[in-house]
Amino acid sequence: MAKKKAKTKEAYVKAGKGTPSTQRYLALREIRNDTVIMKDGTLRAVLLISSINFFLKSDDEQKGIMQSYTQFLNAFDYPVQIVIQSRRFDPSHYIAQLEKLEASQTNDLLKLQMADYRQYIGELVSLGNIMDKKFFLVIPYDPAGDSKRGFISRVTSIFSAPADIILGREQFSERKHFLDQRVDNTVSGLLGMGLSAARLDTQSLVEVFYNLYNPDTSPQEKMVETNKLQIEDTF
């Protein structure tokens, strides 16, 4: 009996079976216009938050920060997510800048001092496990309204697979408008606590998720800029 001919890679992809299996379990569908679009049609904005050294503040300052933080949380009528990301500090970019400055330095003494400083930074990082911490605040927008959904409904949605919804251009623009308003209000609240915030753009969002899902390979394989990627417009 003749053996069945194996499908080629092209036929496998055209049949819709070439998608990596892990992609089916990702909740996000795409990243567009500084916004994460989830498979269920909801949106997410991500803010990068600065930090303060709470324990170096005086008692009065600490009490003021705690009160501001309490008021900040009570102002939300929708869920938010605070994410702390810890990664080993990579000094390669900083050292590369030092090398450029060293090469352009005309003063021999300063050039020698910069070389010693660059070597010191490299040895310091190699000897100690220096971690780089980043603080993110994820702001969602759900047109159905999380406050209107019951507790059982919200818990069930966590364990159920999201429905794959493709947003039209007008739908996306309308939902993004309400999300942008939430972002502006949140940034104002953070400023009241002495914290600065910056909304991640499309390139930064892609890099964050790429590093999150590829922790081992991302330090060696840097992300390509989004303007150099071939992206199919789903609108």
C-alpha positions in Angstrom: 0.0 0.0 0.0 1.5 3.4 -1.0 2.3 5.8 1.7 0.5 9.1 1.9 2.6 12.0 0.6 3.6 14.3 3.5 2.2 17.8 3.3 4.7 20.5 2.3 5.3 23.4 4.7 3.5 25.8 2.4 0.4 23.6 2.4 0.6 23.3 6.1 0.6 27.0 6.6 -2.2 27.6 4.1 -4.4 25.1 5.9 -4.1 27.3 9.0 -2.1 24.7 11.0 1.3 26.5 10.8 0.5 28.8 13.7 2.6 28.0 16.8 0.4 26.2 19.4 1.3 28.6 22.1 -0.2 31.5 20.2 -3.6 30.1 20.7 -3.3 30.7 24.4 -2.2 34.3 24.2 -5.0 36.7 25.2 -3.7 39.6 23.0 -4.5 39.8 19.3 -2.4 42.7 18.1 -0.6 45.9 19.1 -1.6 49.1 17.3 -1.5 52.8 17.9 0.2 52.5 21.3 -2.6 50.1 22.4 -2.9 46.4 23.1 -5.9 44.9 21.4 -7.1 41.7 23.2 -8.9 38.8 21.4 -12.2 39.6 23.2 -12.2 43.2 21.8 -11.1 44.9 25.0 -8.1 47.3 25.0 -5.1 47.9 27.2 -2.8 50.8 27.7 0.5 50.3 29.6 2.2 53.1 31.6 5.8 53.0 32.7 6.0 54.5 36.2 8.9 56.1 38.0 9.8 55.0 41.5 10.5 56.8 44.7 12.6 55.7 47.7 9.8 55.6 50.3 12.1 54.8 53.3 14.3 57.9 52.7 11.2 60.1 53.2 10.3 61.7 56.5 7.4 60.4 58.6 5.2 63.2 57.4 6.1 62.7 53.8 5.5 58.9 54.1 2.0 59.6 55.5 1.3 62.0 52.7 2.3 59.4 50.1 0.2 56.8 51.7 -2.9 59.0 51.8 -2.3 60.0 48.1 -2.0 56.4 47.2 -5.2 55.5 49.0 -7.1 58.3 47.2 -5.5 57.2 43.9 -6.8 53.6 44.3 -10.2 54.7 45.5 -10.7 56.8 42.4 -10.8 53.7 40.1 -14.2 52.2 39.2 -12.5 49.7 36.9 -9.7 47.1 37.5 -6.1 48.0 36.9 -3.0 45.8 37.1 0.4 46.7 38.6 3.3 44.8 37.2 6.8 44.8 38.5 9.4 43.4 36.0 12.8 42.4 37.2 15.6 41.7 34.8 19.3 41.4 35.1 20.9 44.8 34.2 22.4 44.8 30.7 25.2 47.5 30.6 26.1 46.8 26.9 24.3 49.9 25.6 25.8 52.1 28.3 29.3 50.7 27.8 29.0 51.2 24.0 28.2 54.9 24.7 31.3 55.2 26.9 33.4 53.6 24.2 32.2 56.3 21.7 33.0 59.1 24.1 36.4 57.6 24.9 37.3 57.4 21.2 36.3 61.0 20.6 38.2 62.3 23.6 41.3 64.4 22.7 42.6 64.8 26.3 44.8 61.8 27.0 44.2 62.0 30.8 40.5 62.0 30.5 40.6 59.3 27.9 42.6 57.1 30.3 40.1 57.8 33.1 37.2 56.9 30.9 38.8 53.6 30.0 39.3 52.8 33.7 35.7 53.8 34.5 34.4 51.7 31.6 36.4 48.7 32.9 35.1 49.3 36.4 31.5 49.2 35.3 32.0 46.0 33.4 33.6 44.3 36.4 31.0 45.6 38.8 28.2 44.2 36.8 29.9 40.8 36.3 30.7 40.4 40.0 27.3 41.5 41.3 23.9 40.3 40.1 22.5 43.8 39.5 18.8 43.8 38.7 16.9 46.4 36.8 13.3 46.9 38.0 10.6 48.4 36.0 7.1 49.3 37.2 4.1 49.2 34.9 0.5 50.1 35.3 -2.0 48.4 32.9 -5.2 50.3 32.2 -8.0 48.4 30.5 -11.1 49.4 28.6 -14.1 47.1 28.3 -17.1 48.5 26.5 -19.3 46.1 28.5 -18.1 47.7 31.7 -16.4 45.5 34.4 -18.4 47.2 37.2 -21.7 46.0 35.5 -20.6 42.3 35.4 -21.2 40.1 38.4 -18.5 38.3 40.4 -19.3 34.9 38.9 -19.1 36.3 35.4 -15.7 37.9 36.0 -14.3 34.8 37.6 -15.6 32.6 34.8 -14.0 34.9 32.1 -10.6 34.4 33.7 -10.6 30.6 33.1 -12.5 30.7 29.8 -10.8 31.2 26.4 -11.5 34.7 25.0 -13.7 35.1 22.0 -11.7 36.1 18.9 -13.3 39.5 18.0 -11.9 41.6 15.1 -12.6 45.3 15.7 -13.4 47.6 12.8 -11.7 51.0 12.4 -14.5 53.0 13.9 -15.0 50.6 16.8 -11.3 50.7 17.6 -11.2 54.5 17.4 -14.2 54.9 19.7 -12.9 52.5 22.3 -9.4 54.0 22.2 -10.9 57.4 22.8 -12.3 56.3 26.2 -9.1 54.4 27.0 -7.1 57.6 26.3 -9.3 59.5 28.8 -8.6 56.9 31.5 -4.9 57.2 30.8 -5.0 61.0 31.2 -6.9 60.7 34.5 -4.5 58.1 35.8 -1.4 60.1 34.9 -2.9 63.1 36.8 -3.4 60.9 39.8 0.2 59.6 39.7 1.5 63.2 39.5 -0.3 63.9 42.7 1.9 61.3 44.4 5.1 62.7 42.9 5.4 60.0 40.3 5.9 60.5 36.6 4.4 58.2 34.0 4.9 57.6 30.3 2.6 55.6 28.0 4.4 52.9 26.1 4.3 53.4 22.4 3.8 50.6 19.9 7.5 49.8 19.6 7.9 49.7 23.4 4.9 47.5 23.8 6.2 45.0 21.3 9.6 44.9 23.0 8.0 44.4 26.5 5.9 41.4 25.3 8.7 40.0 23.3 11.0 40.1 26.3 8.2 38.7 28.5 7.6 35.6 26.4 11.2 35.1 25.3 13.3 35.7 28.5 16.1 33.4 27.4 16.6 34.5 23.8 15.6 38.2 24.0 19.0 39.4 25.5 20.8 37.9 22.4 18.1 38.6 19.8 17.0 42.2 19.8 13.5 43.1 18.4 13.3 44.6 15.0 11.7 48.1 14.9 8.0 48.0 14.1 8.3 50.3 11.1 10.5 47.7 9.5 8.1 44.8 10.1 5.5 43.7 7.5 2.2 44.1 9.2 -1.1 43.2 7.6 -3.8 45.8 8.2 -6.9 44.0 9.7 -9.1 47.1 9.5 
